[in-house]
């Protein structure tokens, strides 16, 4: 496997400009330092890289293809392409870093993987990786999301993971992260917290970014083979931001390529607690062990957040995204619930592809750009498939699209 895990940032202390770092107790920092050292060592190890590459090819099914969505392109008047991460084993991009984290845990002689999950895609991917390498697995998930994403909860149980409800606050992703950190602090020696996005204390934003960079590396080669050049625009949804950084990372030095990260505006940006548009409405702060943009309440604590997409309702964001926002290299937009659901059905009915509601936010931005006159090519990271969302979407929105909710 070609080693593509080397990027200019973060610095040795885990900072992307002023963002990132590690804000955790000293006793835990010693454990995290061991993880950092182990990761920096194995990412140079040909045996590790070969094993991961073989799993990507023969287990995940990589490379994931790029699909020219010709029906959408014809209707909206610009060429729209999809990077089909939804076709990976487990149905999303999350398996890319979960396999890497699981192999790292195994090499460090850990006994258990633990993690948070929102939409359940990270939970399923980590439960899958844990089963593969023979480790125990605990997944923390908000009670609201356990009901909303029931198919993924069942999959985690089948795979042998223990699903632990987060019962405080809004009982969604932020609370699942809180609970997972609590579980990790009880035993950081035999467990590895396999963080599900490019968030958390260093080295996790770097490590997850590195494993996800395969998305952009593949896409750059594939798009050139298909079209003879680079895409004019990249679009990806942003909650914590792993799929977006995965796509963007290979193109950051290509100034001709514009990049758009898409956050959820939920019920409206003007309503505190009813969106999760961190980069649009937040300010710098420290949460869950790292510094980044975050949404704050009047007391400076993490603000309650909401999105129709369980995987996007997080009140902070990966520190590299904050750096890219400040530098102007990436433009961050937001899409509300209705726009995302409209895009969900548009892709389903025009191309026969049912996307994850998270990914539908990115597609909605691409369609908005086309409607606003963008004629250059648009490559959307279709980060996950929508099997997990169909019951929720039909129950709550089906009748608006001619579907009987009593199916």
Secondary structure, 3 states (H helix, E strand, C coil): CCCCCCCCCCCCCCEECCEECCCCCHHHHHHHHHHHHHHHHHCCCHHHHHHHHHHHHHHHCCCCCEEECHHHHHHHCCCEEEEEHHHCCCCECCHHHHHHHHHHHHHCCCCEEEEEECCCHHHHHHHHHHHHHCCEEEEEEEHHHHHHCHHHHHHHHHCCCEEEEECCCCCCHHHHHHHHHHHHHHCCCCEEECCCCCCCCCCHHHHHHHHHHHHHHHHHHHHHHHHCCCCCEEEEECCCCHHHHHHHHHHCCCCCCEEEEEEEEECCCCCCCCCCCHHHHCEEEEECCEEEEECECCCCCECCCCCCCCCCCCCECCHHHHHHHHHCCCEEEEEEHHHHHHHHHHHHHHHCCCECHHHHHHHHHHHHHHHCCCCCCEEEEECEECHHHHHHHHHHHHHHHCCCCCC
